[in-house]
Amino acid sequence: MTTIADSLFATAPIGQPVELPRAGSWLENDYVYDATAREIKQRAQQGCVEIVQERQVAAGASGDEPLITHLAFRRLC
């Protein structure tokens, strides 16, 4: 099964910054956006992506990880 992150990665031009879309996209929901951004960040750990920009906000309940609200990345491979 292909994830949103898989689709975004596959269509991202190599070497050019790409922002994860927000309003009017599948990523409009904060939790879906966060999950997709974290999946892209995993690719950065593998060396396939460079994170260009990232913003996070507190998730609300104490002890929860902050939510990623903005992510821009550059595909390297």
Secondary structure, 3 states (H helix, E strand, C coil): CCCHHHHHHHHCCECCEEECCCCCCCCCCHHHHHHHHHHHHHHHHCCCEEEEEEEEECCCCCCCCCEEEEEEEEECC
